[in-house]
Amino acid sequence: MVNLKLLIKLMEARGVSGEEDHVRRIIIEEIEKYVDDYKVDTAGNLIAHLKGDSPRVMLAAHMDEIGLMVSNVESDGKIKFSLIGSIENISIIGERVQISTKNGIIQGVITTNEISDGKPEMKVPKIEDMYVDTGLSKEELKKIGVKIGSYLTLVQDNVVLGSDKIICGKAIDDRIGCYILIELIKRCSKISKNEIYFVFTVQEEIGIYGAKTSTYTIAPMWAIAVDTTSADDSNRDNATRKLGEGPCVTIKDAELLGNRCINGWIEGIAKKLDVPIQYDVSDVGTTDALTISLSRGGVPSTVVGIPVRNVHSTYGIVNADDIDSSIKILSALLKNPPKVCLT
């Protein structure tokens, strides 16, 4: 059963790439009494460690979320912005943002001149035509500390929809992965005798950077990134990544071929536990597993991805059953992790 209170707390935390400290503090509070040690490295990754026997295993989930950054404050107080991460223009029009300032948080709304004047155009506006309206002048914004480089966090309420299993809200990518790693730490601290590193990475959304530096330090024998993947069940007849049908094991994404040996372990455990899984073959996107796999002489790696509708928007939609299934499979795998194989 998903701890909805903890998951929503993680989702609601501000954590645009480069500003992951709010999320990191929540995670530390949850895990510190269950791990042998933890540290925050110079990149900002949170690395939690359970000591034990070989093999040395790494699981990773990224703390950061998509968002915006102030690129200019115009003379009339309009706040222009730059994207952090991959965001569709249409998904942010009319959305609310929070701006972190030295005097606290202020609210704003993303708009355009046409929408503001009551004459919306039929075409989707370009990012350079959008701005954030706070109702404040340039002088007032400067006084409270809004400046070039200030973070803008997309805001939505996180709720349970018609079914108590369907959760929606912001930052599902990848606070779900962070939640899963927290739950695995709590379970593995009691059942595993092996050396496991749980890494909560930074800056995945802008270049999968945190996983690269942390993997080099840890030098794992194999690794799994726990992330999200885009559900394709709007057309259920041809869907391969459906909500409620289990986590997705990555066979291929735009840049990574999932390690066949690790995928086989996951498949075998899922079958033994009678837990559903799905298979992800995609031409778009990639995850922390890519840079993990390229570290040092190479690390066999794959991805366990939770299918999400509206991924990279302020209202992602996920099924709690898929989260639970991931935890069951991965905790069974980590109870007695196999030695590495190469194919």
C-alpha positions as CSV (number, residue, x, y, z in Angstrom):
1,M,0.0,0.0,0.0
2,V,1.4,3.3,-1.1
3,N,2.1,5.8,1.7
4,L,0.2,8.6,0.0
5,K,1.1,11.2,2.6
6,L,4.9,10.7,2.0
7,L,4.5,10.5,-1.8
8,I,2.5,13.8,-2.0
9,K,5.0,15.4,0.4
10,L,7.8,14.5,-2.1
11,M,5.7,15.7,-5.1
12,E,4.9,19.0,-3.5
13,A,8.5,19.9,-2.6
14,R,10.2,22.4,-4.8
15,G,13.0,20.8,-6.7
16,V,13.7,22.2,-10.2
17,S,17.1,21.0,-11.5
18,G,19.8,22.8,-9.5
19,E,17.4,23.4,-6.5
20,E,17.0,19.9,-5.2
21,D,17.8,20.7,-1.5
22,H,14.2,20.8,-0.4
23,V,13.6,17.3,-1.7
24,R,16.9,16.1,-0.3
25,R,16.0,17.2,3.2
26,I,12.7,15.3,3.1
27,I,14.5,12.1,2.0
28,I,17.2,12.4,4.6
29,E,14.6,12.6,7.3
30,E,13.0,9.4,6.0
31,I,16.1,7.3,5.6
32,E,18.7,8.3,8.0
33,K,17.9,5.8,10.7
34,Y,17.7,2.9,8.2
35,V,21.1,3.2,6.5
36,D,24.6,2.6,7.6
37,D,25.8,5.9,6.3
38,Y,24.9,8.6,3.8
39,K,26.5,11.7,2.3
40,V,25.8,14.5,-0.1
41,D,28.5,14.7,-2.7
42,T,29.9,17.9,-4.3
43,A,27.4,17.6,-7.1
44,G,24.5,17.5,-4.7
45,N,23.6,13.8,-5.0
46,L,22.3,12.1,-1.9
47,I,24.1,8.8,-1.6
48,A,22.7,6.3,1.0
49,H,24.7,3.2,1.8
50,L,23.8,-0.2,3.2
51,K,27.0,-2.1,4.0
52,G,27.4,-5.8,3.1
53,D,28.8,-8.5,0.9
54,S,29.5,-8.5,-2.9
55,P,28.0,-7.6,-5.3
56,R,28.0,-3.9,-4.9
57,V,24.7,-2.7,-6.4
58,M,23.4,0.8,-7.2
59,L,19.8,2.0,-7.6
60,A,19.2,5.6,-8.7
61,A,16.2,8.0,-8.8
62,H,16.5,11.6,-9.7
63,M,15.2,14.3,-7.3
64,D,14.9,17.2,-9.8
65,E,11.8,18.2,-11.7
66,I,11.2,20.2,-14.8
67,G,10.6,24.0,-14.3
68,L,11.5,27.5,-15.4
69,M,14.1,30.1,-14.7
70,V,13.8,33.9,-15.0
71,S,15.7,35.2,-18.0
72,N,14.6,38.8,-17.8
73,V,12.3,41.2,-16.0
74,E,10.9,43.7,-18.4
75,S,10.1,47.4,-17.7
76,D,6.4,46.7,-17.2
77,G,7.1,43.8,-14.7
78,K,6.6,40.9,-17.2
79,I,8.9,38.1,-16.2
80,K,10.4,36.3,-19.2
81,F,11.7,32.8,-18.6
82,S,13.8,29.9,-19.9
83,L,12.8,26.2,-19.8
84,I,14.6,23.8,-17.5
85,G,14.0,20.3,-18.9
86,S,11.7,19.2,-21.7
87,I,8.3,20.9,-21.5
88,E,5.6,21.2,-24.1
89,N,4.5,24.8,-24.6
90,I,0.8,24.0,-24.6
91,S,1.1,22.3,-21.2
92,I,2.1,25.5,-19.3
93,I,-0.2,28.2,-20.7
94,G,-2.3,29.5,-17.9
95,E,-0.4,27.5,-15.2
96,R,0.5,29.0,-11.9
97,V,4.2,29.3,-10.7
98,Q,5.9,29.9,-7.4
99,I,9.0,32.2,-7.4
100,S,11.6,31.7,-4.7
101,T,12.8,35.1,-3.4
102,K,14.7,36.4,-0.4
103,N,11.4,37.4,1.2
104,G,9.7,34.1,0.6
105,I,7.5,32.7,-2.1
106,I,5.3,34.8,-4.5
107,Q,2.8,33.6,-7.0
108,G,2.5,34.2,-10.7
109,V,0.6,33.0,-13.8
110,I,2.0,32.1,-17.2
111,T,0.3,34.0,-19.9
112,T,0.7,35.9,-23.2
113,N,-0.5,39.3,-24.4
114,E,-3.3,37.7,-26.5
115,I,-4.7,35.6,-23.6
116,S,-4.3,38.5,-21.1
117,D,-6.2,40.8,-23.5
118,G,-9.0,38.3,-24.0
119,K,-8.1,37.5,-27.6
120,P,-6.4,34.1,-27.5
121,E,-4.9,32.9,-30.7
122,M,-5.7,29.5,-32.1
123,K,-2.0,28.6,-32.5
124,V,0.2,27.5,-29.5
125,P,2.4,30.5,-28.6
126,K,6.2,30.2,-28.6
127,I,8.1,30.3,-25.3
128,E,9.5,33.7,-26.2
129,D,6.0,35.1,-26.4
130,M,5.0,33.9,-22.9
131,Y,5.7,35.6,-19.6
132,V,4.8,35.3,-15.9
133,D,2.4,37.9,-14.6
134,T,2.7,38.6,-10.8
135,G,0.8,41.9,-10.8
136,L,3.9,43.6,-9.5
137,S,6.1,46.2,-11.1
138,K,9.7,45.8,-12.1
139,E,10.7,47.9,-9.1
140,E,8.6,45.8,-6.7
141,L,10.0,42.6,-8.1
142,K,13.5,43.8,-7.7
143,K,12.8,44.9,-4.1
144,I,11.7,41.4,-3.1
145,G,14.6,39.7,-4.9
146,V,13.2,38.4,-8.2
147,K,16.1,38.6,-10.7
148,I,17.6,36.8,-13.6
149,G,18.3,33.2,-12.5
150,S,15.4,33.0,-10.0
151,Y,13.6,29.7,-10.1
152,L,10.0,29.3,-11.2
153,T,8.4,26.1,-9.9
154,L,5.2,24.9,-11.7
155,V,2.5,24.5,-9.2
156,Q,-0.6,22.2,-9.0
157,D,-2.5,20.5,-6.3
158,N,-1.7,16.8,-5.9
159,V,-4.8,14.8,-5.6
160,V,-6.4,11.3,-5.8
161,L,-8.8,11.1,-8.7
162,G,-12.1,9.1,-9.0
163,S,-10.3,5.9,-8.0
164,D,-8.2,5.8,-4.8
165,K,-5.5,4.2,-6.9
166,I,-5.1,7.0,-9.4
167,I,-2.8,9.8,-8.2
168,C,-2.1,13.0,-10.1
169,G,0.0,16.1,-9.6
170,K,3.3,17.7,-10.3
171,A,6.8,16.2,-10.2
172,I,5.7,12.6,-10.5
173,D,8.8,12.4,-12.7
174,D,10.7,11.3,-10.6
175,R,9.4,11.7,-7.0
176,I,7.8,8.3,-7.6
177,G,11.3,6.9,-8.1
178,C,12.5,8.7,-4.9
179,Y,9.5,7.2,-3.0
180,I,10.3,3.7,-4.2
181,L,13.9,4.0,-3.2
182,I,12.9,5.2,0.3
183,E,10.6,2.2,0.7
184,L,13.3,-0.1,-0.6
185,I,15.8,1.3,1.9
186,K,13.4,0.6,4.8
187,R,12.8,-3.0,3.6
188,C,16.4,-3.8,2.6
189,S,17.8,-2.6,5.9
190,K,16.1,-5.7,7.4
191,I,16.4,-8.3,4.7
192,S,19.6,-7.7,2.6
193,K,23.1,-8.7,3.5
194,N,24.7,-7.1,0.4
195,E,26.3,-3.8,-0.3
196,I,23.7,-1.5,-1.8
197,Y,23.9,2.2,-2.8
198,F,20.7,4.2,-3.1
199,V,21.5,7.3,-5.0
200,F,19.1,10.3,-5.2
201,T,20.5,12.2,-8.2
202,V,20.5,15.8,-9.3
203,Q,20.1,17.5,-12.7
204,E,18.7,14.5,-14.6
205,E,16.2,16.7,-16.5
206,I,18.9,19.0,-18.0
207,G,21.6,16.4,-18.9
208,I,21.6,13.3,-16.6
209,Y,24.6,14.8,-14.8
210,G,24.3,13.6,-11.2
211,A,24.2,10.0,-12.0
212,K,27.4,10.2,-14.0
213,T,29.5,11.7,-11.1
214,S,28.0,9.4,-8.4
215,T,28.5,6.2,-10.4
216,Y,32.1,7.0,-10.9
217,T,32.6,7.2,-7.2
218,I,30.6,4.1,-6.3
219,A,31.8,1.8,-9.1
220,P,28.8,-0.6,-8.9
221,M,28.8,-4.0,-10.4
222,W,25.4,-3.4,-11.9
223,A,22.7,-0.8,-11.5
224,I,19.0,0.0,-12.0
225,A,17.5,3.5,-12.6
226,V,14.0,3.8,-11.1
227,D,12.1,6.4,-13.2
228,T,9.0,7.1,-15.1
229,T,8.0,6.4,-18.7
230,S,5.3,7.9,-20.8
231,A,2.1,5.8,-20.9
232,D,0.6,5.2,-24.3
233,D,-2.8,3.9,-23.3
234,S,-4.9,6.7,-24.7
235,N,-5.3,4.1,-27.5
236,R,-5.7,1.0,-25.5
237,D,-5.9,-1.4,-28.5
238,N,-2.3,-0.8,-29.3
239,A,-0.9,0.2,-25.9
240,T,2.2,-1.3,-24.5
241,R,2.7,0.9,-21.4
242,K,-0.7,1.0,-19.6
243,L,-1.5,2.3,-16.2
244,G,-2.2,-0.5,-13.7
245,E,-0.5,-3.2,-15.8
246,G,2.8,-3.1,-13.9
247,P,6.1,-1.3,-14.1
248,C,7.9,-1.1,-17.5
249,V,11.3,-2.8,-18.0
250,T,13.3,-0.8,-20.5
251,I,14.5,-2.9,-23.5
252,K,15.4,0.2,-25.5
253,D,14.9,4.0,-25.3
254,A,16.3,6.7,-27.5
255,E,19.9,6.1,-26.2
256,L,20.1,3.0,-24.0
257,L,19.7,-0.7,-24.5
258,G,18.7,-2.2,-21.2
259,N,21.0,-4.9,-20.0
260,R,19.4,-8.2,-21.0
261,C,20.7,-10.1,-18.0
262,I,19.3,-7.7,-15.4
263,N,16.0,-7.5,-17.4
264,G,15.9,-11.3,-17.2
265,W,16.3,-11.3,-13.4
266,I,13.4,-8.8,-13.1
267,E,11.3,-10.9,-15.4
268,G,11.9,-14.1,-13.5
269,I,11.1,-12.5,-10.1
270,A,8.0,-10.9,-11.5
271,K,6.8,-14.3,-12.8
272,K,7.6,-16.0,-9.5
273,L,5.7,-13.4,-7.5
274,D,2.9,-13.3,-10.0
275,V,3.4,-9.5,-10.4
276,P,2.7,-8.0,-13.8
277,I,5.4,-6.2,-15.8
278,Q,5.5,-4.5,-19.2
279,Y,8.2,-3.9,-21.7
280,D,9.3,-0.5,-22.9
281,V,10.7,-0.1,-26.5
282,S,10.8,3.6,-27.3
283,D,12.5,6.1,-29.7
284,V,12.3,9.0,-27.3
285,G,13.9,10.0,-24.0
286,T,16.5,8.4,-21.8
287,T,17.3,8.2,-18.1
288,D,20.1,8.2,-15.5
289,A,20.8,4.6,-16.6
290,L,22.5,5.9,-19.7
291,T,25.3,7.8,-17.9
292,I,25.5,5.0,-15.3
293,S,26.1,2.5,-18.0
294,L,29.0,4.6,-19.5
295,S,30.8,5.1,-16.2
296,R,34.4,3.9,-15.8
297,G,34.7,0.7,-17.9
298,G,30.9,0.4,-18.2
299,V,28.2,-0.7,-15.8
300,P,25.5,-3.1,-16.8
301,S,22.3,-1.1,-16.3
302,T,18.6,-1.0,-17.0
303,V,15.5,1.0,-16.1
304,V,12.3,0.1,-14.1
305,G,9.9,2.8,-15.2
306,I,6.5,3.6,-13.8
307,P,4.0,4.4,-16.7
308,V,2.7,8.0,-16.3
309,R,0.1,9.8,-18.4
310,N,0.8,13.5,-19.1
311,V,4.5,13.0,-18.1
312,H,6.4,16.3,-18.0
313,S,3.3,18.4,-17.2
314,T,1.9,19.8,-14.0
315,Y,-0.7,17.0,-13.8
316,G,1.0,13.7,-14.4
317,I,-1.3,10.7,-13.7
318,V,-0.1,7.4,-12.2
319,N,-1.6,4.1,-10.8
320,A,-0.5,3.3,-7.2
321,D,-0.6,-0.5,-8.1
322,D,2.4,0.0,-10.4
323,I,4.3,1.7,-7.6
324,D,3.6,-1.2,-5.3
325,S,4.5,-3.8,-7.9
326,S,7.9,-2.1,-8.5
327,I,8.7,-2.2,-4.7
328,K,7.7,-5.9,-4.5
329,I,9.9,-6.9,-7.5
330,L,12.9,-4.8,-6.5
331,S,12.9,-5.7,-2.8
332,A,12.9,-9.4,-3.9
333,L,15.8,-8.8,-6.2
334,L,17.8,-7.0,-3.6
335,K,17.2,-9.6,-0.9
336,N,19.8,-11.7,-2.6
337,P,21.2,-9.8,-5.5
338,P,22.8,-12.0,-8.2
339,K,26.4,-11.6,-9.5
340,V,26.7,-9.5,-12.6
341,C,26.5,-10.9,-16.1
342,L,27.4,-9.1,-19.2
343,T,24.6,-9.9,-21.7
